[in-house]
Amino acid sequence: MKLLFFTDTHIRGTTPKNRKDNLTETLEEKFLEVIKLAEIHKVDYILHGGDLFDRPDISPSIVRRFAIILRKFNAPIYAIAGNHDTFGHNPNTIHRTMLGIFDAINLINIIGREETIILEKNNIKVQLTGQPYVYDLDSDPKRSGYIIDRIENKVDYSIHMVHGMLLNKPFIEGIPYTLVDDIDKTKADITLSGHYHSGFGVVTKNDKYFINPGSLIRITNSLREIDRTPKIVLIDFSNGINVDMIPLNTAKPGKEVLDRKQIELSMFRKEKINKFKQSIDETSSFNKLDINHILEGITINDGVSKEIKEEAIRRITQAQMSYREDEN
């Protein structure tokens, strides 16, 4: 039995400012390559780790375009819902989404939280379960969404798919995440994760596999994403567990498709705003600070864009008016 796993495709009809190409066309090319890889390796099942769409109510024209593409797969597709697939990060809204429509017409099989699916081929049985994204998934101290504690009888292998912030090493403070070390007691032989776009590849611990190949599409233009090549995962159960990460040939080098100008401009603006904020914070007495001085400092600062100046002035004016109304 062979399975192909990919995640975070973020199907959309528009192209972010930080992309140099036509994102929809690029996505189409990548999907067609994934379909070709599935044919070449004679894959029996397709697995998707969530965020098939970039939003739950994407335009019907784009949905139709990719429905036609997904029909080209010669194997059943099983998926979980990501945070972009549902309304309010609530998997119970799936029936109102485009992903829900795909499930209703049997184009994709959505795995529910309490559902257990048995995949069979050549006398091999694989238990497949899934955990869609929920807002408190990585805040749960028990990590219950990640851990499988029950395996069906006469099952050879177990796969659990999760759309959550599973990482192989500590992340930014203040952002909830789950480490592989936190869930190594799971009974699943393979844990497949999405959501974290940069991915961490394949981690093995206690004879178990924890895998995130990264998103199929590169949305952000961070340096790490520029250096990363999107991949799919091939899982072969013909002789034990064999995992192979396959890079996509249609994925162009990051520098050719990702534009750093927008992020560098944003970073420059944030730096100027932070310096301005610091100058206020360092003032000995905010109550005695001349508001006109602040306004003057904003208007003469060449490093701040016209839009930011206008917004800052508008907010200060509103605050000043509110303060005077309170006094009266």
Buried (B, 14 or more C-beta within 10 A) or exposed (E): BBBBBBBBBBBBBEBBEBBBBEBBEBBBBBBEBBBEBBEEBEBBBBBBBBBBBBBBEBEEEBBEBBBEBBEEBEBBBBBBBBBBBBBEBBBEBBEBBBBBBBBEEEBBBBBBBEEBBEBEBEEBBBBBBBBBBBEEBBEBEEBEBBBBEEBEEEBBBBBBBBBBBBBBEEBEEEEEBBBBEBBBEBEBBBBBBBBBBBBBBBBEEEEBBBBBBBBBBBBBBBEEBBEBBBBBBBBBBEEEBEBEBBEBEBBBEBEEBBBBEBBEEEEEBEEBBEEBEEEEEEEEEEEEEEEEEBBEBBEEBEEBBEEBBEEBBEEBEEEBEEEEEEEE
